[in-house]
């Protein structure tokens, strides 16, 4: 296995420079009035495409106690009316379980009601940037059906899923391939759950084996090559089928190897998805926390926050925008509040003062020439703190709440 932690760290710094540069460019110059390139909010219509047959339009955002108004066919387009349910429901569509909210929409013939988000895909907006590519729903349906038929307990199902992806999407446009990659998310989540449930029985690892794997995983931060999974027949099967092992919360567990999966599928993916998988690989190989304690410095936390902010800004219609938004807001939250075991402020009995590591991160943010929304937000917080001895008082609490008020509900 190759040593890849240093490579990913180098990739992170390269992405940081490119994406923050983009954000800086977006923040330069005077604000122009609404034009074709800069539409007013009233001119932007958000549309969704129905991606399954017989999707129920309901009078309430729930399956229970609601009335079905009509059934929509795959491929129909609907207009989003700006309302999304607070709760998310778990519903199985085409053999895949989705945990999504409901969206209030209007059909082409004027019917209004609620559709489950798992059966919808946001249509690319030509105004929002880039060309709009049509998604081949027939290929997605074929891929989804074949994924659902694969046994989730067998490691070889992962290798088969990737081969199917290449067969189906190798000649597709980037938008269709990206949507196919999205379907791999719940598929791998199911596989990870099933494999971890039988891992102890199948791998038959001794205490010595567990200790060696744990040491090899922890050595990744020092440039190690990762767990040597070829030593054990079962873990070798897992590695050969694009799984890796990690250690967290006091346990060893199996998860998909994001880096190797993305490398294999990369030729079919859009540029945005390639950037996303690069960033996701960094998150897997060098996670920001373990056991509610930061594994990286507060300044590195700030750097990652800026990268995700720039990615979200650059790719407003990204197929996995919900995931990217989660990273953006999660890093923002940690910058303001820290974690349970890595607090940004000292305990109440020591004055609730800003910790030195976070103070350094705030100073680094404030010195940046690119004044992104996050940089301005942290700079405002630092200015407020500098006036009261860097104590988290009521005015600081109110400022942080204001800055986090637009965080999407999980």
N, C-alpha and C positions, 0 to 999 in steps of 0.2 A: 504494500500500500504506500502511496506517495505521501510525503509530508506536505500538507496543504494549508495549515493554519497561517504560516507567514505569508503565503501567496494571497490568501483571502484578506489579510490585513493590508497588504499592498493594494489589492483591488479596492478595498474600502476607501483608502485615501485618494485613489484615482477618481472614484465615483464622487467622493465628497467635493473635490475640486471642480469636476465637470458640472455637477448638479447645483452646487451653490453658485457657480458662475452663471448658470441659467437663471437662478432665482434673482441674482443681482441685476441681470439684464432686464428681467421683468419688472423690477422696481425702479428703474431709471426713467427719467423724462417725465414731462407733465402728463396728467391724466387727460385723455382725449374724450370728446363727446361720443355718444353711441354711433357706431358705423357698422358696416357689414363685418369688420374685423373685431369690433368692440360693441356687441349688441347690448341694449338695455335689457334688464331682467324681463320686462314685459314681452320682448320679442323672442325669448328663448322658450321653446316648448319642449318639455321632456316627454319622450315616448318610450313605451315598452313593447317588446314583441313577445307574444305567447309562444312558449317553446315546448308545450305538451298538448296533446289532443284532449278535448273535453275538460278544460280548466273552468271551474265553476266561478261565475261572477255572483257574489253574495251581497245581501243587503246589510250585513254586519261583518266586521273583521274577525270572524271565528267560524269554525266548522259546526260548533255546538250551538243550537238555538238560532241559527240563521236560515234565511230562505234563499234558495238558488234562483237567481233571476234569469240566467241563461247559461249555456255552455259555449265556451269559445274554442275555436279550432287552432291548431298549431300554425304559426305564421301570421295570425291576425295582429294588427297594431292597435295599441290603445294609448290614450293621452293621460299622463299622470296629473292628478288634480291637487297635488301638494300635501296630501295627508298620508301619514304612515302610522300604523298601529304601534302603541307602546310595547305591547307584548309580542314575542315571537312564538310560533308554534312548530312542533316537530311533525312533519308530514312526509310520507314516502311518495315520490313521483318517479316513474320509470325505474323502479328498483333502488333508488338512492334516497336516503333520508336527508331532508333539509330542515334547518332550524332558522326560519325566516319570519319577518313581520308581514303584514298585509298592507297593500297600497290601494288607495281610492283612485279609480280611473274612470274614463269615459270612453265608450266604444265608438266606432265609426258611425253607427246609427243613433248615437245620442244617449244610450243607456249608461247610467252611472251606478257604480257599486264597488265592491272590494275584491281584489284578486290576491291570492297567496304569492309572496315574493319568490318562492322556489320555482314557480312555473313561469317566471318572467325573466327577460333579459333586456337591459337598457340598450336602446338603439344609439349608435354613435351619432353625435351631433356634428354636422359639417361646420357649423359656426364655431364650436368649441375648439377646433384645431384639428388639422389633418383630414385626410379623405375618409369618407364613410364607406366601409367595406361590408358587403352583405355576408351574413353568416349562413352557412349551409346547414340548415336544421336537420336534414336527412342524415348527414354524416354524424351529427351529434347524437341523434336518436339511435343510430346503428352502434356507435361506440358505447353509449349508456347501456343499451340492452346487453351487449357482450360483456361489459364490466360486471353487470349484475349477476351474470351466470358464472363468474369465476369464484371458486371456493376461497374464502377469505383466510382460512387457517393455513393454507399451503403457501410457503414462500415463493414457489414458482409462479404463482398467480401474478405477482408483481412483474416478473420478467415478461410474462405473456401480455399483461396490460400495456407495457411499453412497446412491445412488438405490434400490438393492435393499433396503438396510437400512430406509429410510423406507417403502417399499412393504410390507415384511413386518412391521415392528415398530411402526408408527405407532399401532396400536390395542392393543398388547400392554401387559401390566403391566411395571413397572420391572424385576423380576427377569428376565423373558424378554429384554427389550431389553438389559439388562446382559450377559447370557450371549451375545447376538448381538455386542455390542461386543467381548467377549473373543475371539470368532472372528476379528475384524478384526486382532488382534495378529499371529498367524503369517502371515496374508494379506499384511499390509504388510511384514513382515520379508522375505518372499519377493520382493515387488515391489522393495523397496529394493536387494536383492542383484542382481536382474536388471537394474534400471535403472542402477545404478552400474557394472555390468560393461560397458555399452554407452555410458555417458555421454560419454566423450571423443569417440567416433566420431560420435555423434548431435549433440552440441552444437557441436563444432568451434571451441572457444574458443581465442582467441589468448592469448599471455602477458599482454597488456594487459587483456584481458577477465578473466582469472583474478585479476590484481592488483586490479582494480576490485571484483570480487565479494568478495574477501578483505577489502578495506578497509571495504566496506559491512557485512559480517558483524561485524567487530570493532567497528564504530561503534555496534552495538546497545547496548553497555554505557553509552554516552553519550547514549542516547535516539534513536539513528538508526532509520530505518524498515526496515532489513534489506536483503537483496540485491534489486536491481531486476531481477527475472527477466524482465520484459517486453521487455528489450532484445534478447534472442536468441529466435528462433522455437521452439527446442526447450525452453529453460528456461521460456518462456511457457506451453507446453503443460503442463509440470510444475506450474507455479504454478496454472494454471486447474483442475488436477485434484488440488489439495490437497497438493502437495509444497513443500518449501522446501529451501534449501541451507545447509549449515553448514561450518565449517572446524575441523579438529582433527587432532592428531597429524601436522601438516605437510601435510594433504591437504584438498581440497575434495570434499564428497560430498553426496548427495541423501538426504533422509529425509522421512517423512510430517510434515505440519504439524499437530501435536497440537491446537493451539489452535483452528484453523479447523475441523478435523474435529469436535471436541467441540462447538463452537458450532452446527454444522449439525445434529448428532444430539441435542443437549441436550434438546429437548422430550420425547423418549421415555425418557430415562435416569432412574434412581433418584436421589434426593438424594445418596446415598453416591457413586455414580459421577460425578455432577456435581462433587463436591468433589475426587474423585480426579483427574479430568481437568484441573481448575483447577491442582492441584499439579503434575501431570505437565507441563503447559504451562510452568510456571515453571522446572522442571528442564530443559526443552528450550531455552528462551529465555535463561536465565541459568544455564548448567551450572556445577556446583560445581568442576570441574577440567578442565585441558587438559594433556596430556603429563605426567601424574602430578604436576601442580602445582596447588594450590588456586587457583581463580579468584575466590573469595569469602573474606571474613575468617573467622577462627575463630569469632567471635561470631555471624556470619550462619550458619555451619555449625551452631552450637548451636541457633539459632532454628529452622532447618529440621528438625533432629533432633527437637525438641519437637513440631513440627507433625505429623511422620510418626508419632511415638509416640502422639499423641492420636488421629490417624486410625485407627490399628490398634486402639486400645482402644475407640473408639466404634463400629467396624464389624467385629466378630469373625467374621461370616459373609460378608464381602465376597467377591464372585466373583473378584476379582483380589488376594486377600489375600497370595498368594505374592509378587507384585510390590511391594505396600505394605510387606510384611515386609522385602524386600530393601533398600528405601530406609531403613527404620527402623534396621536393623542395620548397613548400610553407613555411615550418618552416625555411628552410635555408635562404630564402629571408627575412623573418621577423627578423631573427637573424642579418642579415647584415644591413637591412634598417628600421626595425620597421614598424609601420603602420601610416596612416595619422594623427591619434589622439594619437599615442604613438610612437613618433619618437625616433630613436636610437641616434640621434645627436640633439643638440640645434639648434635654428634658426640662420640664417646667421648673424643677428645683435648682437647675443651673442657669435659668434665665431665658430659655428658649432662643438662644442666639444661633445665628447662621453658622453652620459647620464650615471649617476652613476649606475642605475639598469643594463644597458647593460655592463658596465665595470665589474661589479661583475659577470655577466654571463660569460663573456669572460675569466675572471680569473679562474672561476670554470672549464671551458672547458680546459684551458691551464694546470691545475693541474692534469687532469685525467691521469691515467697510460696507458689507452688504447688509442693508437694513431690511431684512425680511420681517414678516409679521411676528415670528417667534423671537427674533433678535430684539425687535422693539418692545415686545412684551417683557422679556427678561431684563432689558435695560431699564424699563419703567419700574420693575420690581426692585432692581438694585438701587436706583435713585431713591426710592421710598425707604428702603432699608438703611441706606447711608445716613438718612436724616434722623433715625431713631436708635442709632447704636447697633444696627443689624439684629434687632429683636423682632420676633414674630408676634406683633401685637394685633389688635382688632383691625387696624387699617390695612395691615398686610393680609390678614385673613380675607377681608372683603375684596382686596385687589385680586388675590388668587382665585377666589370664587368667580369673580367677574371674567377673568381670563379663561376659565374652564367651563363657562356656562353653555357654550355651543358644542360641547363634546357629545357625539352621538351616543345613544343608548346601546349597550351591548346586546 
